[in-house]
Amino acid sequence: MSPTSTTKRLILIVDDDQLLLEFLGEVLRHAGHETVLACSAEDALKQIAVREPDLALLDIHMPGMSGLDLAKRLHADTAVPFMFLSGSGDSDSGKQAAAYGAVGYVVKPVDEARLMPAFEAGLARADEIRQLRRTELNLNSALAAGRETSLAVGLLMGKFQTDRNTAFEVLRDHARSSRRKINEIANQLLAAEETLNSLHGAFSARHKGK
């Protein structure tokens, strides 16, 4: 089963239509999620300040601060992924959602049969983005914590022609499986490389002497 079908998430729903707000909340709660309802963008920001949701559903057209303006705030000031509730299903809606960094959009009028597949797809995309951010944060922390780790990552990138994230993940997983600290494994790699370089120099000297 997919993570989206087995893990309870906190979903923020923002819409000035009270009936639609309650309907969406009921559908998502029935699907096993926890919901927080907000009838305006300003109310949504207050809810987010208390607890950040795993995903936000934003109505694009609301009085006062629009859903697009709220999306800008979320993108600039938080790590909350969001989807749009759109009044039209044309290609421009999809382009607009992508341009604002949305993980998806749901077209009104909303019914459960169309909502859940779009919602699950958006939540899966949000999980992917969150994992990428987490990997990047872990990588940056490790590289900042020790020069040895940074050098070892560079060594693995060169040896195996791979990217920085993959090199770091392999190094980290090896450290975990051997129950050792990542900088210990990094030091071991660097020492082995230094030894190999020394032996290479010794072999070269012998060949030149022949």
Salt bridges, closest charged atoms under 4 A:
ASP15 OD2 - LYS108 NZ 3.28
GLU34 OE2 - ARG51 NH1 3.24
ASP59 OD1 - LYS108 NZ 2.89
ASP77 OD2 - ARG73 NE 3.51
ASP111 OD2 - ARG114 NE 3.09
ASP127 OD1 - ARG9 NH1 2.95
ASP127 OD1 - ARG130 NH1 3.12
GLU128 OE1 - ARG125 NH1 3.04
GLU136 OE2 - ARG164 NH2 3.22
ASP173 OD1 - ARG172 NE 3.35
GLU184 OE1 - ARG180 NE 3.63
GLU193 OE1 - LYS159 NZ 3.69
